[in-house]
Amino acid sequence: MLTFLRGAVQPVTVSRARDIVQKRNSSIYSKPPKSKIGPGQSFFIMSVFAVALLAPAGWILHHIPEYRQKAKPPPS
């Protein structure tokens, strides 16, 4: 019974996988970019990315002493 179900499902999944691969390949270009990004734009983008990653971690590390001093709930 499982072989019957596997045979019935496989052609659908294979054709769907081919469609996905074709759509993905159609969005990939091998040509160089039409407009170049300057060093100022690159620096700005990398700075925003670094702040977005490091700011939450910095906030947590800065407030660790406050988290440790919070009152613990009384034992039941």
N, C-alpha and C positions, 0 to 999 in steps of 0.2 A: 504494500500500500504506500509506503514512503517513497519507493522508487517512482510510482505513478505520480505522486504529488511533486516530486523533485523534477520530473520531466515536464510537467505542466507549467511549473513556475519558471523554470530556467530560461526559456526563450524570451519571456517578458523582461526579466531582469537583465539579460544580456543586451537586448535592444535598448533598454533604458540607459544602461551604462554606456553604450556607444553614443547615444544622443548627448549625454552629459559630457563625454570626452570631446565630442565634436564642438559643442558650445564653448567649452573651455579653450580649445585650440583656436577657435575663431577670434578670441579676445586677446591672444598673445601675438605681439608684433615683434619682428626681428630687426626693424629699421631703427636707426638712431632717432632720438627725440627731435621734434621740430624746433623747440625752443629750449635753450640751456638754462639751468638754474644757477644763479650766481652764488658766490661764497656767502654773501649777506643773508640770502634766503635760506641757504643750507644751515648756517649757524642758527638762525632764528628757529627753524623747524626742529633742529636737534635740541635746542634749549627748551622749547616747549615740551618736547617728548621727555627729556630728562626731568623737568619739573613735575610733569604729570606722573612719572614713575616714583620719584623720590619724595615728593611732598607728603603723601600719606604715611610713608615709613618714618619720615622725620617727625611728623606730628605725634605718632605713637611713641617713638623713642623719647621725645621731649616730655611727654606726659606720663612716663612709666612711674616716677615717684608718686604722682597723684593717684594712680591706679592702685599702688601698693598700700596707700594710707586709707583707702576707703574701708569703712567698717564692714566686717564680715558678719553674715547673718548668724544669729544665736543658734546653737545646736538645739535640735528638737527633743 
